[in-house]
Amino acid sequence: MIAESAPYTVALVPAKLTSQRVPNKNLQEVGGQALYVYSVRAGLHTPGIAETFVSSESQELLDSGASWGAHPILRPASLCDPLVSNQMVIAHALEYIEAARGRRPDLLVLLQPTHPFRCPGDIAGAMGLMAGDPDADSVFALRLDDELGGRLDGGQFVPEVPLPRRRRSEVPRYANTGSFYILRVSRTIAKGSFFGHRIRGFVLSRPEMEIDIDRPEQLAMARALAEFFRDDLRAYGLLDAERS
């Protein structure tokens, strides 16, 4: 149960079927279940999330999502074009939730299906970070970026840091993974902004599990990772033996 005084926090899984590179990507089987289901289960297993919603133009997917415990939001076809932004999809979902529940969510946790292997404890930790900073507009899920980056200048590679590297003296750099986003609705979507101005960062506890599926080879990699991390995924409530 969520305390009445707690922010009304919902998870949103945007799961359209009009993927360009991988047809019906969100319904593709990964580890014995549809790809989008991992995100639904992440929302359902995260303490502090009151409800998990799925937005899709596919009634088949919405019916499937409902069988897992997610609330369906039928998305108009006009919001399934490749050029439609997540911000527009979220705005539509918020309007639906407010009409259906009589209140607008305070916090929205965006769980994109292309990032299936999240630890619900990380989402809860990032929500705690948001709760502890009332000035925060949003939270990004980060991983430590230790790769040597740089630019090409006339064909010459110019590294970001002096060589040879002295890692102990380098300022740590982090990359946004897109694994999840937490938005304070009143200061982001409600004001026409996706992320707002004050963005906090939460470092993932299991960055080795993070993958963003956009192409067929990444889908194949995700299937291999699902087998490799099967015990972890079961422990997180994202996969189970009875219905896998």
N, C-alpha and C positions, 0 to 999 in steps of 0.2 A: 504493500500500500504506500502511496505517496502522500506525505503530510499535506494538509490543506494550505499550510503556510509556504510550502515549497513552490518554487517556480513551476509553472505548467510546462513541462518539457516533453517534446515529441521527437520521434525519429522519422525521417522521411527517406524512403527508398525510391528514387526515380528510375523506373524500369520500362522504358519504351522498347519496342521490338524493331524499330527501323534503323538498325545498325548498318553502316555502309560496308565495313570490312569483314565483319563476321555476322552473317545472317542469323536473326533470332538469337543474338548473343546472350541475352539475359536468361534465356531458357536452355542454353547449352548445358549438358551434363558435366559436372566437375565433382569428382569424388563420390559419385552416386546420387547427387541431387542437383537441381537447377542452380545455375550460377547466382541468380538474384537471392536465393533462399539464405545464403550465408549472411547477407546484409540484414534480412528480416530477423534472423535468429540473433544476430549481434544486438539489434535494437531490443529484442524481447529479453535478452539476458543481461542487459546493462542496468544496474540499480539506479533509480532516479528517473528513468524514462517512463513516463506515464502510459504512452501509447505509441505504437509503431504503425505508420501508414505506408502504403505502396501507391505510387502514381504511375498509371500506364494507360495506353489506348487499347490494350488487349484485355478483353473480358476473361479469356482463358487464364492469363497470368494473374489477374485480380482474384479470380475464383480460387486459384491455387494458393495465392498469398493468404487469402482468408482462411484456408484450411490449416495454415501454419500459425494463425493468430494475428495477422496484420489486417488493418482496416483499409478497404479499397477506396481509391480516388480515381474515377474514370476521367482520363485526360482527353481533351478534344484533339482531333487530328492536327489542328493548327499548331499545337504545341509539341509536335513530334518531328518537325522539320529539323535537319541538321544544323541550321543557323539559329534555332531557338536556344536561348541561354538557360542555364540552370536557374538563374535569378527569376526568369519568367515562370518557370515550372514551379518554383518554390512559392511565388506570389499566388499562383492559382491554387496550390495546395493549402496555403494559409487561409484563403478566402473560403474554401470548402470546409476546413476544420472549424473556422469561426462560426459559419452558418450551422454546422452540424452539432457543435458542442456549446455554442453560446459564448465562447470566449476565444481569444486569439492566444496561441502559445507564447510563453515568455522566451523560451529557448527552443531552437530547432537544431537537431543533430542530423546533418546530411550524410547519408551512407550510400555512396554510389556503388552499384553492383559490380563494377569493374575492379573493385578492391575487396576481394572476398575474405581475406584471412586476417581479420582484426581480433585483438584481444578486448573483450568487453570491459576488462579492468582498466585498459587504457582510456576508453571512452569515458568511463566513470571518473577517472583521474583528471581528465581534461575538463569535465563538468565541474569538478571540485575546484580546479584552477579558475574557472569562470566565476564560480560562486564566491571565491575569495578575493576577487578583484571587480568590484561593482562598476569600475570605469572601463572594463574590457568590453569590446564590441564583438569579438570573435576569437576563436582558438583554431590554430592550424596544427595538424599532426606532422611532426618533423622526424627526420633521421639525421644523424651525424654524417656530414659529407666530407670524407677524408681524401677524396680523389684530387689529383693535381689538375686544376683547371687553368684556363688561360685563353688567349686569343691568337688568331693568325694575323700577322702584319706583313703583307707582301710575301706571304709564304713562310715567314719565320714564326715559330711558336714562341709566344711571350707568356711565360707562366705568371699566375696570380701572386706567387710568393717567390722570394729569392731562392736560387739553387746553389749548393745542395740544400734540401729542406732541413729545417730545424723544427721538428714537429712540436717539441715542448714549448717553444716560444711563439708558435702560431696561435692566432685567435681562432677558436673552434668555429667552423662554419656548418650551417644546417640547411637541409633542403626540405621543401614542403612536399610531402608524399601524396596528398590528396586522399589519404586513407579515410579521413572523416573531417568534417568541419562543424564547429559549434557556433551558432549565430544568436546573438541577442536581438530578437526580432525588432524591438522598438527602435534600435539604433542602426539597423542594417537594412533589411528588406523594406520595412515600413518607411524608410527615408530614401528609398530608391538606390541604396548602396548594397553591394553583395557582402562585403567584409567589414565595412565601417573604417574607422581610422586607427583605433587601438587594437592591434592584433597580438594576442598572446601565443606562445608556442609550447606545445607539449611533445616531449621526445618519446617516441614509441619504445616500448620495452622489448618488442620482438621485431626489429626492423628487417631481419632476415626473412620474415614471412610475407613482407609487403610486396605486392605485385599489382600493376595496373594493366588490365587486359584490353588491348585495342586492336591487336592483329592476331591472325590465326596461330602464329608461332607462340605468342604469349598465352593463348588459350591452352596450347599443348603444355607449356611450362607450368601453368596453373594446375593442370591435371596431375602432373608429376609431383608438384609441391603438396597437393592434397594427400597424396599417398605418403609422402615423406613425413608430413606433419600430422598424420591422421590422429595419433594419440593426443596431440596438443589440441587439435580442433574439437575432438570429443570432450576434452577437459574444459574447454571454453563454452561448450554447449552449442557449437556451430555444426556439429555432425554427430550422429549417433548410430549405434549398431542396429537398432530396431527399424529405423526409417532412413537408411542411407543408400 
